[in-house]
Amino acid sequence: MTIGQDPRLVKGMRLTDKQINRLASIILKKLVEQKQMTYKESEAKVLHRAIEIIKSNFEQEKQLDREVNKMMDDLERENPGSFQRYKMFPLLKKRLAKKKGVIL
């Protein structure tokens, strides 16, 4: 099991706008340096779009976490005392992500 699969170790990534901007800048810079991409639009426009995509991805994952927690609450009410949230969370999240087409 990796750290990202154990919900007791990772509570979710919370990045500031400044950190997201830096992350996007570094990714784009490395892709250009490695000749994996070239700009067809202005660098600023591409950076802005990359930032939007990253923020959207984090929001999708937050929404997924809320849905999984709601599912777990329902399951816990149906099966009191015999429910291990820390084991079920990654299983349900993975299944729901696959169903919704969310890449984790």
Phi, psi and omega per residue, in radians:
M1 nan 2.318 3.100
T2 -1.572 2.911 -3.129
I3 -1.022 -0.710 -3.108
G4 -1.141 -0.332 -3.133
Q5 -1.569 -0.195 -3.103
D6 -1.803 1.808 -3.061
P7 -1.114 -0.261 3.085
R8 -1.282 -0.419 -3.078
L9 -1.677 -0.504 -3.096
V10 -2.210 2.056 -3.118
K11 -1.611 0.005 -3.103
G12 2.040 2.533 -3.139
M13 -1.453 2.270 3.050
R14 -2.144 1.890 -3.132
L15 -1.941 2.505 3.059
T16 -1.352 2.887 3.081
D17 -1.036 -0.664 3.129
K18 -1.099 -0.741 3.128
Q19 -1.162 -0.692 3.109
I20 -1.126 -0.749 3.104
N21 -1.045 -0.781 3.141
R22 -1.132 -0.746 3.115
L23 -1.023 -0.850 -3.141
A24 -1.089 -0.736 3.131
S25 -1.069 -0.785 -3.120
I26 -1.129 -0.767 3.140
I27 -1.055 -0.846 -3.131
L28 -1.106 -0.740 3.141
K29 -1.050 -0.798 -3.129
K30 -1.138 -0.695 3.124
L31 -1.109 -0.686 3.109
V32 -1.215 -0.776 3.126
E33 -1.026 -0.657 -3.113
Q34 -1.524 0.117 3.140
K35 0.978 0.633 3.085
Q36 -1.560 -0.294 3.121
M37 -2.704 2.769 3.003
T38 -2.319 2.751 -3.117
Y39 -1.515 2.261 2.996
K40 -1.778 -0.312 3.063
E41 -2.060 3.119 3.119
S42 -1.158 2.627 -3.140
E43 -1.027 -0.686 3.141
A44 -1.098 -0.714 3.136
K45 -1.158 -0.713 3.121
V46 -1.156 -0.755 3.113
L47 -1.057 -0.790 3.127
H48 -1.024 -0.762 -3.138
R49 -1.174 -0.685 3.106
A50 -1.087 -0.721 3.107
I51 -1.092 -0.763 3.100
E52 -1.030 -0.751 -3.115
I53 -1.133 -0.784 3.140
I54 -1.081 -0.809 3.135
K55 -1.089 -0.720 3.125
S56 -1.089 -0.718 3.135
N57 -1.113 -0.754 3.099
F58 -1.106 -0.690 3.131
E59 -1.145 -0.704 3.086
Q60 -1.038 -0.753 -3.122
E61 -1.186 -0.657 3.083
K62 -1.067 -0.765 3.124
Q63 -1.094 -0.729 3.107
L64 -1.066 -0.777 3.109
D65 -1.047 -0.724 3.112
R66 -1.086 -0.746 3.135
E67 -1.136 -0.729 3.139
V68 -1.136 -0.743 3.108
N69 -1.078 -0.677 3.090
K70 -1.128 -0.747 3.096
M71 -1.065 -0.736 -3.136
M72 -1.165 -0.660 3.078
D73 -1.046 -0.778 3.122
D74 -1.095 -0.787 3.133
L75 -1.120 -0.659 -3.140
E76 -1.161 -0.642 3.082
R77 -1.156 -0.647 -3.132
E78 -1.304 -0.498 -3.080
N79 -2.245 1.154 -3.091
P80 -1.133 2.442 3.057
G81 1.457 -0.368 -3.085
S82 -2.048 0.497 -3.031
F83 -2.086 2.208 -3.141
Q84 -1.944 1.726 -3.066
R85 -1.000 -0.766 -3.058
Y86 -1.119 -0.420 3.079
K87 -1.511 -0.616 -3.069
M88 -1.367 -0.557 -3.060
F89 -0.955 -0.949 -3.108
P90 -1.132 -0.577 3.131
L91 -1.163 -0.845 3.133
L92 -1.146 -0.698 -3.125
K93 -1.105 -0.778 3.134
K94 -1.086 -0.768 -3.127
R95 -1.145 -0.795 -3.141
L96 -1.158 -0.678 3.109
A97 -1.082 -0.743 3.133
K98 -1.116 -0.758 3.131
K99 -1.073 -0.682 -3.093
K100 -1.579 -0.097 3.141
G101 1.323 0.458 3.120
V102 -1.613 2.254 3.126
I103 -1.594 2.164 -3.130
L104 -1.680 nan nan
